[in-house]
Amino acid sequence: MKKILIFSASIGNGHNQAAKAMQESLAGKGYSSMIIDTLEYISPTFHKILLESYTNLLKLSPKTWGRIYHNSEKTRFFDMNVFVNKLLANKLKKLINSVEPDAFVATHPFASCMLSVLKGRNEWMMPIYTVITDYTIHPSWINHHINYYFIAHEQLFYLVDIYRKDYQKFKPFGIPIMKKFREPVNEEEVYKKFSISPDRKTLILSGGGLGLGPMEQVLQGLEQIEHPLQTLVLTGLNEKLYAKVSGRTYRHKVIPLTYIDNFHECLHVADLIVTKSGGLTTAEVLSKQVPMIVYNPLPGQEERNSHFLLNNGCAVHAQVTEQLIYFIEELLHDPTKADYMRRMAQLVAKPDAAEHICQFIMADLEATARQPDFTQR
């Protein structure tokens, strides 16, 4: 049985979700795999510091994060090779040698870079496959010794040109999501689970895994809407937001939900979603063809994702709360525009991405195994 080590990082929930989708698909094909939360495994203390710093930066100064992101598109803001060599390599190497995997999959740029450094230094032959989890290609994902990159869409090949990389190494199979997003859902049970009515329009208000964004302000704006409405508010890990929403009464029905594992069910009954356009969330919403309003995306990767959606007619972008409320009313009551966005989503969605990526990896490993080993002659 082939063994695959999947390296992710808990810096943004999407990377772990992509790793889980890969593990699920590999298991369905008889492959054994293990997910490693890379930074947590190497140094829990460093991981905690980095995660808290990243989270605080996004909350307190998203524009600063945007400047870091855009500047690092031109040049890396620190040398990961030196960082890995001095602090991180030995522990990862010990794990890899003990498992003896047939291949690596990386769903975070840190992990991809670390594996690249280790492979180059130790002359490992095992292939590295990097899964890029946004609708863009940031140069931090691009490293030496990576066999293949799996990107979100064919439209991103212009970035491959900009970086002057080999087209053959980039496969536009999509961002991997769990198979439940393409499986049938018992609609009646979902309505009962959330205590909502099929006779009312259903809106999802999502702030990503961290529950970021001015959700309270948006809920206040929804009070202006006359038509009956029910809103699923996804507060993620933001406990304070969940408590505030739970403790208030609203004109329309509001159901606050903490971190959930049934987002596919929420999408199944939704008429519209307000989202920050994280990479995995975008892939999941596209798979269910729910019209999107992008609101308050983070400068950087979410901003790039929103450009992809807008260019393909899958979303509109609200700059301020007043414009957001206008778009919500328009899309909930104009089936022509909402249906157009659904059709556009269907054209660019890749719900089978995990399957296609795993099929490619299997074929590549089998082809490599058939090649003669001249080192034994």
Salt bridges, closest charged atoms under 4 A:
GLU40 OE1 - HIS47 ND1 3.01
GLU73 OE1 - HIS70 ND1 3.42
GLU73 OE1 - ARG304 NH2 2.77
GLU154 OE1 - HIS153 ND1 3.49
GLU154 OE1 - LYS350 NZ 3.31
GLU187 OE1 - HIS268 NE2 3.28
GLU188 OE2 - LYS192 NZ 3.67
GLU216 OE2 - LYS244 NZ 3.73
GLU226 OE1 - ARG251 NH2 2.69
GLU265 OE1 - LYS193 NZ 2.70
GLU302 OE1 - LYS276 NZ 2.78
GLU303 OE1 - HIS70 NE2 3.10
GLU303 OE1 - ARG304 NH1 3.95
GLU330 OE1 - LYS337 NZ 3.46
ASP339 OD1 - ARG342 NH1 2.73
ASP352 OD1 - ARG182 NE 3.11
GLU355 OE1 - LYS29 NZ 2.96
GLU355 OE2 - ARG182 NH2 3.75
